[in-house]
Amino acid sequence: QHYYITNNLRMISFNKIGKFLRAGRLHTLPTSLFPAAVGYLFAEESGSSFGILCFVSMAIIVLHVACNLLNTYYDFKYKIDDADNCHDETIVKELLHEDEVINGAWLCLAFSMMFFGSGVVMIRSAHLIPYVLFFKTIFIGFNYSTGLKFKHNCLGEFVTYITFGPSVATFVFSCLSGGKFSGEVIVASSSLGIAVASVLFARNVRSAGHDLKCGVRTVANQLGLQNSLNLYSLLLLMPYVQVTGFAILYQHLELILIWILAPVTLYFAYYPHRSGVTDGISALWDRTVVNFHLFASYYLCLLYYVTGFKV
């Protein structure tokens, strides 16, 4: 009897953990980790900072989960996610209670600050840049769905670009290089910020009608479908232009090889226009995610070469 009780308790615990991991949207972690890798590649003496890298990486991962849990909770509270239309089924389908989600978010936030604090102790630097960037990300994460409600006021893509591009990359770079600041890292990571913003924009295009009914003003539902598709195509191509500018500005001409991937992106950018409304929009987000992973992976490979294999 004791065996069965213990076994059932373990199954319940693992089941609960699995639901929390699902609610934390771990499949979206590359949107944080790819920009973080840019900061790592440019960091000075990164090979001797493995301990700091571990703590900083854990802080980013757990903070990423915390922000997603906050978004899930407030989307439910503001009735954006319901039984008929939801991006996250965690609370709607009672996989987790709403109190469990919000408490999990605060717990993840506390763990993220703990990991960051441990990394700061190892950094031994009085520079304010790591602190400012870390707490700025917390501020944006909290005010994305509630508070200032960036998501509700056409600012979702902009704060996503800032956070999942220059901020994360500069944060990692600053932590690993003793609090230093680099304009080169900001420019190098901007293309990834644009690519992540395009993923969010694709989702907003797909759910434009529902968002408008819920009182959520996004760029997609304010522009209308055709203008949104035009902007979507532009967003997919902008990272290539940005990388080219970065390559010329900092004389990393090898990065121009990123255009080898451009035909794939051009296909994704043109597909919604060619396929018509129903087919073109329904799978818009999925194709954009694929494009992001292809672009980010290849871009990091090129950066790995450009930075001289310092890792």
N, C-alpha and C positions, 0 to 999 in steps of 0.2 A: 504493500500500500504506500509506504514511504517512497519507494522508487517511482511509482506512477505519479504521486503528487509532485515530487521534485522534477520529473520529466515534463509534466504539464506546465509547471511554473517556468521552466527554461523555454518551452515553446512559446508561452505567452510573452516572455521577455524579448526573445528574438523577433517575434512577430511585431511587437511594439516598436522595437528599434528599426525594423525594416520599414514600417510605416513612417517613422520620423525621417529616415533617409530619403524616402520617396517624396515626402513633403518638402524636404530641403533641396529637392531638385538637383541631385548630385550630377546628373547628366549635363547640367549647365556649367559645371566647374571650369571647363576649358576657357570660358569667357573671362575668368579671373586668372587662371594659371598661365595662359599664353602671354598676356601682358607682363605678368610677374617674371616670366622667363626672359623677356627683353631686358628688364632691369638687371637680372642676374648676369646676362651675357656682357653687359657693359660695365658691371661693377669691377672695381679695381681689387686685385688680390682675392677674387672670389673663391679660389681654391682653398684658402685658409679660413674661410668664414662658413664652414659647413654647419656648425652648431647654430649660428645666427640664422642661416638660411632655413634650417628645420623649424625653428620657433616662428620665424616670420611667415613661412609657408602655412603652418598650422593656424596662425592667426588669420591669414587671408581665407583659408578654407572654411574655418568655423564661422567667421564673420559673413562669408558668402551664404552659408546655410541659415544663419540668423536673419539676414535680410530677406531671404526667400520665405521663411516662416512668418515674418512680419507681414510680407506682402499677401501671403495666403490668408492670414487672419483678418486683415483689414479689407481685403476683397470680399470676404464673407460678411463681415460686419456692415459694409456699405452696399451689400446685396448685388455686387458685380458678378460674383459667382453664385449661381443658383442651380436648381435641378435641371433646368432647360439649357443653360449655357454656362459652362465653367471651364476655366483654364486649369484649375487644380481641384480635384475631387476629394481632397483630404477631409475637409469638414463637411462639405455638401453631402457626401455619401457616408458620413459618420465613421470614416476610417480612424480618425482621431477626434476627440472633443475639442471645441474651440479653446477651452482653458488650457488643455495640454499643449496646443500649438503655440499660444502666446507665452506660456511658461517655458516651453522649449526654446523659444526665440531669446528670451532673457537669459536663460542658462547658457546658450551658445554665445551670446554677447559677452557674458562674464568670462567664459573660457577663452574667447578671443582676446580679451584684454589681458588675461593671465599670460597667454602665450606671447603677446606683444611685450608685456612687462618683462618676461624672462629674456626675450631677445634684446630689449633695451639695456638690461644689466650687462649683457655681453658686449654690446656696442661700445659702452663707456664713452659716450659722446654727449656734449652739452648742446649740440645743435637741435633746433626746434623742428626741423623739416620732417623727420619721421613722425613726431607727435602730431603735428598739424595735419599731415596727410592721413594718418590713421583715424583721428577723431573727425576729420572732414568726411571720410567715408562712412563712419557711423552716423553722422548727421544726415547725409544724403540718404542712406539706407532707411533711416527712420522716417524721414519726411517724404519718401518716395510715394507711399500709399496713404499716409496720414499726416497730421501736422500741416506743413505747407502744401502737401499733396502735389508734388511735381508731376506725378503720373496723370492727375486729373486736369492739368492745366497746360497741356501741349509741351511740357518740358521733359517728358520721359526719355526721349531719344538723346536730348542734349546732356542730361546728367549721366545717362548711361555711357555716352562717349567720353565724358570727362573722367568718370570713375573707372570704367573698364578699358582704359587706354593710358593716358599720361599719368593719372594719379597712382594706380597700382604699380606701374613700371618705375616711376620715380621713387615711390615708397620703398620698394625692394632695393633699388640702386642705392638710395640714401642709407638704408640700414646696413647694407653690406660694405659700404665705402666710408663708414664713420660719419654719417650725417651730411655728406656732400650733396650738391645739386648739379644737375646736368641738363642743359638745354637740348643736347643731342639725344638724350634718352626720351625727352618729351616728344621731339619730332619723330624719333624712330618708332614710338609706340602709338602715335596718332592714327596710323592706318588701321591698327587693330581695334582702336576705339570706334572708328567709323564702321568697321565690319561688324562689331557687336551691336552697334546702334541699328544697323540694317536688319539684324535678326529681330530685334524688338519691333522695328517698324513693320516688318513683314507680318508679325503676329497682330499688330494693331490694324493693318489693312484688312486682314481676315475677319477681325471682330469689330470692324468699324461701326456697323449698325447697332449691335448690342451695346457697345460702349456708349454710343450717343443716347440710347434709351435710358441708360443708367446715370446719365449726367456727367460722364467722363469725356472731357474734351481732349482728343488726341490730334496730332497733325494729320493723321489719315482721315478721320471723319470730318475734319474741317476743310480739307482740300477737295474731297470727293474722289470717286474711284479712279477716273482716268488720270487726274493730276497726281494722285498717289502712286499709281503705277509708273508714271514718268519719273517721279522722285525716287521711287524704289530702284529703277534701272540706274539712275544717276548714283545712288548710294553704293550700289554694287561695284561701280567702276571707279569711284573716287579713291579707294585705297591704292589702286594701281598708280593713279596720278600723284598721290601723296608720296608714295614710295619712290617714284621717279624724282620728284623734287628733293626728297631727302638724299637720294643717291648723288645727285648733282651738287647739292649744297655742301655736303660733307665728304665729297669725292669717294663715295663707296659705289663705284660704277657697276660692280658685280650685281648689285641689287636690281638693276634694270632687267635682269633675267626673270624677275617676277612676272613679266609680260608673257612668258611661256604658258602660264596658267590662264591668261586672259580669255582665250576662246571658250573655255568652260564657263567662265563667269558671264561672258556675252550671251551664251545660250540661256543661262538662268535668268539673265536680265530681260531677254526678249521673249521668253516662254509665256509669261502671263498675257502679253499682248496678242500672241499668236493663238493661244488656246481658248480664248473666250473667257467670260466671267466665271462660270462655275468651275471648270477644270483648272483654270489658271490660278484662281484664288485659293481653292481648297487645300492645295499642297504647297502653297507659297512659303510657309514657314519651314517646312521640312527641307525644301530645296535650298533655302537660304542658310540653314544650319550646315548642310553639306558643303556649301560654298565657303562658309566661314572656316570650317575645319581644314579644307583643302588649302585655302589662302594662308591661314595662320601657320599651318604646319610647314608649308614650303617657304614662307617668309622667314620663319625661325631657322630653318636650315641654311638659308642664305646669310642671315645675320651671324649664325655660328661660324661660317666661313669668314665673313667680313671682320669679326672681332678677333680673329687670329687663333681660334681654338684655345681660348684661355681657360675654358671649363675643365 
